[in-house]
Amino acid sequence: MKTCEDLNGAVMATDTLQALNLATSYCELYEGAKSRRGALDFGDLIARAGELLTTRADAAWVLYKLDGGIEHVLLDEAQDTAPEQWDMLRALTGEFFTGLGAKGGGRTVFAVADKKQSIFSFQGADPERFGEELKVFRAMIEGAGEGFTTALLRESRRSRPEVLAFVDQLFKDPKALTGLGAAETSALPIFHEARRAAGGCVEMWPLESGDEPSQADPWRPVDEGPTESANRKLARRIARSVRAMVERRDGVGDRADDQIRPCRFGDVLILVRRRNALFHEVIRALKREGVPVGGADRLKLSEHGLFQDLLALGRFSRFPTDDLSLAAILRGPFCDCSEQDLFDLAWERAGSLWAALGRRADERAQWGSARDFLQWAIEQSGRLAPFDFYNRALSRIDDHGRSMRQRALTRLGAEAQDALDAFLAEAEAAEGREVRDLETFIARVGATELEVKREPGEGHGGADGEVRVMTVHGAKGLEAPIVILPDTTTRATPQGGPLLAAADGGFFWAPRKGDDCTASAQARAARDLDCEHESLRLLYVALTRARDRLILCGVESKRLFEDSWRDYAQRAFECLEVHAFKQVDGGEALRFGPDPSPAPDRASASDDVRPLPDWAVGLAPAEAALAAWRSPSTMTQSAGPPAPSPLEAVNGLGRYRRGDIIHRLLELLPDIPVAGREAAAHRRLEAERDLSADQRSEMATAALAVISDPRFADVFGPGSKAEVALAGAAAHLPRGLAISGRLDRLVVGPDRVLVVDFKTNRPAPTRVEDCDRAYITQMAVYTAVLAEIFPDRAIEAALLWTDGPSLMPVPQERMRQALNELAGQG
């Protein structure tokens, strides 16, 4: 046995060393990547703040400066404070109670904590550290002759007495009490004092079991549905019970005044331990029963149907022969074709699906509407940036006056709003990262795992609200009249995977329990015990979310884990006076406390709300094409450049990046004395860490060549201004048009005004006739508005090309022609 023990230890030491080498290499690569980008992650922010206050050479000076402005410190949720944060707090308050720092006893530290609710160990929280810090602060404060006071708050103004009595009974179990950490300070069980009147209840439903799998029969249909799982059965029972509660008008206490009112869907909160199969089955069952549900509290965009519909729309718009994408769009909310419509269109067709739709669009209304919408998408996809394309697509109105956004939300539910907003935000952010063509955007966003954290609040989703389904961790700080816990028979899983923390701060790489040596076995046992204790604290948090009614249910597993949540709850029920009651589907369950009874209607402020006027729900009248504030740079739609080659992004320099940086240099450098401009340019370019030295040098040279060229002395000389905001209308502009823009350079003289716009195109055109029409229109609009501001001066316009460099005056005749063309658009 000793030999096996030594062998296991040697193997584990080797594996741990290899894991350490791999981790070290990974950390070096990660730190190098952050350094090249000049980036810090969240852990870095905490570490740098801690160093600033504790270990750096100037930490004493920083603390001295801070100490003069801090009188009181309030630490909320102290049980979830990580060790690094405790170190910073101790540094900040170190002089509060010593010498002159005490300031006559007027400085205080106030901490609010409940060790029973410490559930964030994966974020570094250590409930035991709170007890240690309590002793340190007590010794420091009492040593200074100041008062140290602790207050045990046992009152609960949230839950009814029946719910609290059940919680107290469950945690009378010595094992459960130890998990809360309460046994360290008192031999007495926890006790809550209710401040609300009696009338709540706690229910224990029987465990659900799945159907027995049928014998494999080779002659049965291959697409026959599987046997019904326990998760699906439980989810269906929960959904039907929730709907029945609302239909029966079960009474709950109103949060505002605690008066009894009928329950609503928004009063129900369903809590699970993790987002597993049961989590998704519950959401699916609620939707099938017609119960409004807010959806998952965390949403993976790549798994959401609307996300896939939007990607399919983009793919098809650029590649109309993509039959699979077109089929997905036709079945989606934007076209709303039925399965039969799609089959009839696709079956025995000749050519692509798009060609078939074009030929047969007049046969059915759905096909005609789909053809018109998709034809528009094809035409727009090549000329609009991703955000513009999707925003306009979602704003298109169908034959019934509904926008595509409304159609999607009506079909997919309210949670689709979050997916839609997140997708559009990603499209907008992509443009800031130089992604301006639809193909590149679709490729990048389709390969990215995006997750949205949703915040479904109480009463979310209208007057009746929506059922909220989330994890217990996500519900920390929330409450609800009715709380359902369906995930009570699973076992807590320790965090960390194969890594086991050693008592001295090291770790073991120990993926298999059977290969443990003595040291790793001790570390594994300690981790399992910590996990079990945190699971009990998680149970306490889950139970105390309920205001009026608490429901515990679950599914049968192959074996009921000892000391599972269900196990503790059953033992508590055995000590309480409970009675049986009939469930919605005929089953029998147990209840502690009185049966819920129907509640009468209560007059509320919402009863006096008048219906919206017709104009609020109808379409706004169309405005004139030019009756709006517009940016001069977008007055005309140019053909636009082709999609940038991926090679343009080599070494971090995209198509538009060079122009943006040179524009910034041309704005800043003229205000710096000539002798210091070159050094200032290089200092500014050093901030662009992903550029090479050659790229920085080329940009600095280009900008300095423009500024120092004698031909442009007026543009950058005394009296010239950079980045001048300009807004207004003009007599020579179309009626109803007002512009808002920013001038790159403006020179105002006694007899003339010169407006200059920087252009970084390479190669630069040599004749004004070869310029993009949009550039001429932009300058024409600027001069028209400036003529209203300076009626007694000549208004001139020029384009300054940085490639060359050259200053190109824009002839008055060409600008008049551009204004005439603009008037024709209106």
LUMFIZA-623156 format. One record per residue (C-alpha): x, y, z; residue in three letters. Coordinates in steps of 0.25 Angstrom, whole numbers, plus 2048, in hexadecimal, padded with zeros to 3 digits. Layout:
% LUMFIZA-623156
XYZALA;...
END
This chain:
% LUMFIZA-623156
800800800MET;80B80A803LYS;8128077F6THR;80480A7EFCYS;8038177F7GLU;81181B7F3ASP;80F8187E5LEU;8028207E4ASN;80982C7EBGLY;81482B7E1ALA;80A82B7D5VAL;8028367DBMET;80F83E7DDALA;81383C7CETHR;8058407C9ASP;80484C7D2THR;8128517CDLEU;80E84F7BFGLN;8018577C1ALA;8098627C8LEU;8128637BCASN;8068637B3LEU;7FF86E7BBALA;80C8767BCTHR;80E8767ADSER;7FF87A7ABTYR;8008857B5CYS;80C88B7AEGLU;80588A7A0LEU;7F98917A7TYR;80189C7ADGLU;80889E7A1GLY;7FB8A0799ALA;7F68AA7A3LYS;8038B27A3SER;8038B3794ARG;7F48B8795ARG;7F78C17A1GLY;7EB8BA7A8ALA;7E78B67B6LEU;7DD8AB7BAASP;7D58AB7C6PHE;7DF8A47CEGLY;7EA8AE7CBASP;7E18B97CFLEU;7DF8B37DDILE;7EE8AF7DEALA;7F38BD7D9ARG;7EA8C47E3ALA;7EF8BB7EEGLY;7FD8BE7EBGLU;7FA8CD7EALEU;7F58CC7F9LEU;7FF8C27FFTHR;80C8BE7F8THR;8108C97EFARG;81B8D37F4ALA;8118DE7F3ASP;8068D77FAALA;8088DF807ALA;8068EC7FFTRP;7FA8E77F8VAL;7F48E3805LEU;7F88F080CTYR;7F08F8801LYS;7E48EF801LEU;7E48EF811ASP;7E18FE811GLY;7D48FC809GLY;7CE8EF80FILE;7C58F081BGLU;7BD8E481BHIS;7BD8D7814VAL;7B18CE811LEU;7B48C080CLEU;7A78B9807ASP;7A68AA805GLU;7B38A880DALA;7B189980DGLN;7B48997FEASP;7C18A27FFTHR;7CD89B7F9ALA;7DB89B801PRO;7E18A57F8GLU;7D68AE7FAGLN;7D78AD809TRP;7E68B0808ASP;7E28BD801MET;7D78C080BLEU;7E18BE817ARG;7EB8C7810ALA;7E18D280ELEU;7DC8D281DTHR;7EA8CF823GLY;7EB8DD829GLU;7DC8DF82CPHE;7DE8DC83BPHE;7ED8DF83ETHR;7F38ED842GLY;7EF8F983ALEU;7E88F0830GLY;7DC8ED839ALA;7D88FC838LYS;7D18FC846GLY;7CA8F0844GLY;7C18F4838GLY;7C58EA82EARG;7BE8DD82DTHR;7BE8CF826VAL;7B08C9823PHE;7AF8BB81EALA;7A28B481AVAL;7A48A5818ALA;79C89781AASP;7A688B819LYS;79A883816LYS;799889809GLN;7A7888804SER;7A68807F7ILE;7B08867EEPHE;7BD87E7F1SER;7C087D7E2PHE;7C288C7E3GLN;7CC88B7EEGLY;7C288D7FAALA;7C6886807ASP;7BB887812PRO;7C688381CGLU;7CE890819ARG;7C389881DPHE;7C489282BGLY;7D389582BGLU;7D18A3827GLU;7C78A5832LEU;7D18A183CLYS;7DC8AA836VAL;7D28B7836PHE;7CD8B4844ARG;7DB8B3849ALA;7E08C0842MET;7D38C8845ILE;7D28C4854GLU;7E18C6855GLY;7DF8D4851ALA;7D58D685CGLY;7C98D7852GLU;7BC8CF852GLY;7BB8C284APHE;7AC8BD848THR;7A68B1841THR;7978B083FALA;7908A383BLEU;7848A6833LEU;77A89B834ARG;76E8A282FGLU;76989F821SER;75F8A881AARG;75F8A080DARG;75A892811SER;74D88D818ARG;74F886825PRO;74C87881EGLU;75787A815VAL;76187E820LEU;75C873829ALA;76086981EPHE;76D86F81CVAL;77086F82BASP;76C86182CGLN;77585C820LEU;781863826PHE;77F85D834LYS;78685182EASP;794852834PRO;79A84E827LYS;792859820ALA;79686382ALEU;7A4860829THR;7A386381AGLY;79E87181DLEU;7AA874826GLY;7A1878832ALA;7A686D83BALA;7B387483DGLU;7AD880844THR;7A187984BSER;79C86C84FALA;78E87084CLEU;78786E83FPRO;78387A836ILE;776881839PHE;76E88B831HIS;764895836GLU;75989782CALA;7538A582BARG;7498A1821ARG;73B89A825ALA;73988B823ALA;733886817GLY;73F88080FGLY;74287180BCYS;74C868807VAL;74985C7FEGLU;75184F7FBMET;74D8487EETRP;75083A7EBPRO;75C8377E3LEU;75A8357D4GLU;75F8287CDSER;7618267BEGLY;75B81C7B6ASP;76180F7B4GLU;76980E7A7PRO;76280479ESER;7697F9797GLN;7707FC78AALA;7667F877FASP;76D7F8771PRO;75F7F976BTRP;75B806772ARG;75C81376BPRO;76A81976CVAL;76582776FASP;75C82277AGLU;75D82B787GLY;765826793PRO;75F8227A0THR;75B82E7A8GLU;7668327B2SER;7648367C1ALA;7698447BEASN;75E8467B3ARG;7538407BCLYS;7578497C8LEU;7588557BFALA;74A8537B9ARG;7458527C7ARG;74B85F7CCILE;7468667BFALA;7388617C2ARG;7388647D0SER;73D8727CEVAL;7328757C4ARG;72886F7CEALA;72C8787D9MET;72A8847D0VAL;71C87F7CBGLU;71887B7D9ARG;71C8897DEARG;7248847EAASP;72788F7F3GLY;7358957F6VAL;7398A17FEGLY;73C8AE7F6ASP;74A8B37F8ARG;7458C17FAALA;73B8BF805ASP;73B8B0808ASP;72C8B0804GLN;7278A37FEILE;7258A37EFARG;7248997E4PRO;7318937E0CYS;7378967D2ARG;74188F7C9PHE;74B89A7CDGLY;74A8957DCASP;7518877D8VAL;7608857D9LEU;7658787D6ILE;7738757DBLEU;77D86A7D6VAL;78B8677DAARG;7918677CCARG;78C8697BEARG;78A85B7BBASN;7808537B3ALA;7758557BDLEU;7788647BCPHE;7758647ADHIS;76985A7AFGLU;7628637B9VAL;76386F7AFILE;75E8677A4ARG;7528617ACALA;74E86F7B0LEU;74E8747A2LYS;74686879EARG;73B86B7A9GLU;73A8797A4GLY;74187E7B1VAL;74888B7AEPRO;7578887B2VAL;7638927B2GLY;76C8877ACGLY;77A8837B1ALA;78188D7BAASP;78E88B7B2ARG;78C88A7A3LEU;796884799LYS;79388B78CLEU;799880783SER;78E877788GLU;782881787HIS;77987F77BGLY;77988E777LEU;78888F777PHE;78888376DGLN;77D88A765ASP;785897764LEU;791890760LEU;78A888755ALA;784896750LEU;79289B74EGLY;79788F748ARG;78C88E73EPHE;78C89D73BSER;79B89C736ARG;79A88E730PHE;78B88C72BPRO;78F87D726THR;790879734ASP;784870735ASP;78586C743LEU;78687A748SER;77A87E740LEU;772872745ALA;775877753ALA;770885751ILE;76388074ALEU;760878756ARG;764883760GLY;75C88F765PRO;761899759PHE;75989174FCYS;750888757ASP;74E87D74DCYS;749870752SER;750862751GLU;74685F746GLN;74986C73FASP;75886973FLEU;75685A73APHE;74D85F72FASP;75786972ALEU;76386072BALA;75D852726TRP;76184F718GLU;76685D715ARG;76F86070AALA;77B86870EGLY;77E87071BSER;773872726LEU;774881723TRP;77187F714ALA;765877718ALA;760882721LEU;76288C717GLY;75A88470DARG;74E880716ARG;74E88C71FALA;74089071AASP;73A88371DGLU;73988572CARG;739892735ALA;74488D73EGLN;74D88A732TRP;74A89872CGLY;74D89F739SER;75A89773BALA;75F89972DARG;75D8A872FASP;7648A973CPHE;7708A0738LEU;7718A872BGLN;7738B4733TRP;77D8AE73CALA;7858A9730ILE;7868B772AGLU;7898BE737GLN;7948B473DSER;79F8B8733GLY;79E8C7736ARG;79B8C7745LEU;7A48C5751ALA;79F8B975APRO;7988C2765PHE;7918CA75AASP;78D8BE753PHE;7878B675FTYR;7818C3765ASN;7798C6758ARG;7758B8756ALA;76F8B7763LEU;7688C4761SER;7618C0754ARG;7528C0755ILE;74A8B474FASP;73C8B5748ASP;7358B5756HIS;73D8C175CGLY;7468B8764ARG;7558BA764SER;75E8AE763MET;7638B1771ARG;7548AF776GLN;7528A376EARG;75F89C775ALA;75B8A0783LEU;74C89C781THR;75188E77CARG;75D88C785LEU;759893792GLY;75E89E79AALA;76C89879DGLU;76F89978EALA;7708A8791GLN;77D8A6798ASP;78289D78DALA;77E8A8783LEU;7858B378BASP;7918AB78DALA;7938A877FPHE;7918B677ALEU;79B8BB785ALA;7A58B177FGLU;7A28B6771ALA;7A58C4776GLU;7B18C177EALA;7B78B9772ALA;7B68C6769GLU;7BF8CC774GLY;7C98C0771ARG;7CA8C3762GLU;7C08B875FVAL;7B78C0755ARG;7B38B574BASP;7A88AB74DLEU;7B089F74AGLU;7BB8A1754THR;7B18A575FPHE;7A989875DILE;7B688F75CALA;7BB895769ARG;7AE896771VAL;7AA88876DGLY;7B7883773ALA;7B688A780THR;7B088578DGLU;7A8890792LEU;7A089079FGLU;79689A7A4VAL;79389C7B3LYS;78589F7B4ARG;77F8A77C0GLU;7708A37C1PRO;76B8AB7CCGLY;75E8A97D4GLU;7528AB7CCGLY;75A8AB7BFHIS;7528AB7B3GLY;7458B27B5GLY;73A8B37BFALA;7398A47C2ASP;7488A27C1GLY;7508967BDGLU;75588A7C4VAL;76488B7C7ARG;76D87F7C6VAL;77B8817CBMET;78687B7D3THR;78787D7E2VAL;7938857E0HIS;78D88E7D7GLY;7818907E0ALA;78A8957ECLYS;7838A27F1GLY;77589F7EALEU;76889A7F0GLU;75B8957EBALA;74D8927F1PRO;74E8837EBILE;75C87C7EAVAL;75D86E7E4ILE;7698667E6LEU;76985A7DBPRO;7788567DCASP;7798507EATHR;77E8427E8THR;78B8457E0THR;7998467E7ARG;7A28527E8ALA;7AE8517E0THR;7BB8577E5PRO;7C18627DDGLN;7CF8617D7GLY;7CF8537CFGLY;7DB84B7D1PRO;7E28567D9LEU;7E38547E8LEU;7E785F7F1ALA;7F285B7FCALA;7F186180AALA;7FE868808ASP;7F98707FBGLY;7FE8667F1GLY;7F685D7E8PHE;7F684E7E3PHE;7F284A7D5TRP;7E983E7DAALA;7DE83B7CFPRO;7DA82D7D5ARG;7D782A7E4LYS;7DC81C7E2GLY;7EA8217E0ASP;7EB82A7ECASP;7F782A7F5CYS;7F582E804THR;7F783D802ALA;7ED83D7F6SER;7E38357FDALA;7E383F808GLN;7E284B7FFALA;7D68447F7ARG;7CF841804ALA;7D1850809ALA;7CC8557FBARG;7C084B7FBASP;7BC85080ALEU;7BD85F805ASP;7B485C7F9CYS;7AA855802GLU;7AA86180CHIS;7A886B800GLU;79D8627FBSER;796864808LEU;798873808ARG;7928737FALEU;78686B7FFLEU;784876809TYR;7858817FFVAL;77B8797F6ALA;771877801LEU;771885806THR;76D88B7F9ARG;75F8877FBALA;755891801ARG;748889802ASP;74987C7FCARG;7558727FALEU;7548657F1ILE;75E85A7F2LEU;75E8507E7CYS;7688477DFGLY;76B83B7D6VAL;76F82D7DBGLU;77D82A7D8SER;78481C7D8LYS;78681F7E7ARG;78282A7F0LEU;78F8307F4PHE;791830803GLU;78F83E809ASP;7898447FCSER;7808507FDTRP;7748467FCARG;77A83E807ASP;77B84A810TYR;76D84F80DALA;76784180FGLN;76D84081DARG;76884E820ALA;75984A81BPHE;75983E825GLU;75A848830CYS;74F85182CLEU;74085082BGLU;73D84E81DVAL;731849815HIS;72F843807ALA;72884B7FCPHE;7248487EDLYS;72D84D7E2GLN;7288527D5VAL;72A8457CDASP;72483D7D8GLY;7318397E0GLY;73283B7EFGLU;73D8447F6ALA;73F849804LEU;73D857809ARG;74285E816PHE;73986A819GLY;72B86E814PRO;72686B806ASP;7268777FDPRO;71987D7FBSER;7138867EFPRO;7158957F1ALA;70C8A07EDPRO;70F8AA7E3ASP;7168B77E8ARG;7158C47E2ALA;7228C97DDSER;7288D47D6ALA;7288CC7C9SER;7198CB7C9ASP;7188DA7C6ASP;7228DA7BAVAL;71B8DE7AEARG;71D8D67A0PRO;7288DC797LEU;7238E678CPRO;7238E077EASP;72F8E977ATRP;7378E2785ALA;7358D477FVAL;7358D8770GLY;7408DB766LEU;7458E9766ALA;7438F175APRO;74F8F1750ALA;7588FD751GLU;75E904745ALA;76B8FD740ALA;773909745LEU;76B90E750ALA;77590A75BALA;78390D760TRP;78D906758ARG;79C904758SER;7A290B74BPRO;7AB8FF74ASER;79F8F6747THR;7978FF73EMET;7998F6732THR;79B8E8731GLN;7A88E572ASER;7AB8D7724ALA;7B48D572FGLY;7C18CD72FPRO;7C28BE72DPRO;7C38B573AALA;7D18B773FPRO;7DA8AB73DSER;7DE8A474APRO;7ED8A7746LEU;7EA8B6749GLU;7E98B2758ALA;7F78AC759VAL;7FF8B2764ASN;7F38B976AGLY;7F08C475FLEU;7E28C3759GLY;7DD8CB74DARG;7D88D7755TYR;7E28D6761ARG;7ED8DE75AARG;7E38E9756GLY;7DD8EB764ASP;7EB8EC76AILE;7F08F6761ILE;7E48FE762HIS;7E68FE771ARG;7F590376FLEU;7F090E766LEU;7E7913770GLU;7F191377CLEU;7FE916776LEU;7FC925771PRO;7F992A77FASP;807925783ILE;81492D781PRO;81B929774VAL;82792477BALA;81F91A784GLY;816915779ARG;81E909775GLU;820904783ALA;811906786ALA;80D8FE77AALA;8168F277EHIS;8118F378CARG;8028F3787ARG;8058E777ELEU;80C8DF789GLU;7FE8DE78FALA;7FA8D5783GLU;8028C9788ARG;7FE8BF77DASP;8048C8772LEU;8138C576DSER;81E8CF76EALA;81D8D175FASP;80E8D375FGLN;8108DE76AARG;81B8E5763SER;8138E5756GLU;8078EB75CMET;80F8F6764ALA;8178F9757THR;80A8FB74FALA;80390475AALA;80F90C75CLEU;81190E74DALA;80391474CVAL;80491D757ILE;812922754SER;80F924745ASP;810933742PRO;804932738ARG;7FB92F744PHE;80093A74DALA;7F294074DASP;7EB933750VAL;7F493175DPHE;7F893F760GLY;7F394976BPRO;7E494A76BGLY;7E193C766SER;7D993376ELYS;7D892476EALA;7CB91B770GLU;7C192676FVAL;7B3922772ALA;7A9927767LEU;79A926767ALA;78E92D760GLY;78692F754ALA;788938748ALA;78093F73DALA;788937732HIS;78592A739LEU;778922736PRO;76D92673EARG;76C91F74BGLY;77A91A74BLEU;78391E757ALA;791919759ILE;79A916764SER;7A9913762GLY;7B7916766ARG;7C191D75ELEU;7CF91875DASP;7D592675CARG;7CF93475BLEU;7D6941758VAL;7CF94D75AVAL;7D595A754GLY;7D0968752PRO;7CC966744ASP;7CB957742ARG;7C794A749VAL;7CF93D746LEU;7C992F74AVAL;7D3924748VAL;7D0915749ASP;7DB90A74BPHE;7DB8FE742LYS;7E58F3743THR;7E18EA737ASN;7ED8E4730ARG;7F08E7725PRO;7EA8F5725ALA;7E38FA719PRO;7EA904711THR;7DD90B70BARG;7D1910712VAL;7C9908708GLU;7CE8FB70DASP;7C98FE71BCYS;7BE8F6721ASP;7B18FD71FARG;7AE8FC72EALA;7BA905731TYR;7B6910728ILE;7A891072ETHR;7AD91073CGLN;7B591D739MET;7AA923732ALA;7A192173EVAL;7AC927747TYR;7AD93473ETHR;79E93673DALA;79D93674DVAL;7A993E74ELEU;7A4949744ALA;79894B74EGLU;7A294D75AILE;7AB956752PHE;7A395D747PRO;7AD968744ASP;7B995F741ARG;7BD956736ALA;7BB94773AILE;7C693D734GLU;7C792E736ALA;7D3925734ALA;7D7916736LEU;7E491473CLEU;7EA906737TRP;7F4901741THR;7FA8F8736ASP;80390172EGLY;7FF90A736PRO;7F791472DSER;7EC91E730LEU;7E191D725MET;7D7929725PRO;7C9925722VAL;7C392E716PRO;7B693671AGLN;7B093170DGLU;7B1922711ARG;7AC92571FMET;7A092C719ARG;79D920710GLN;79E91771DALA;794920724LEU;78A91F718ASN;78C910718GLU;78990F727LEU;77C918725ALA;77790D71AGLY;778902725GLN;76E90A72EGLY;
END
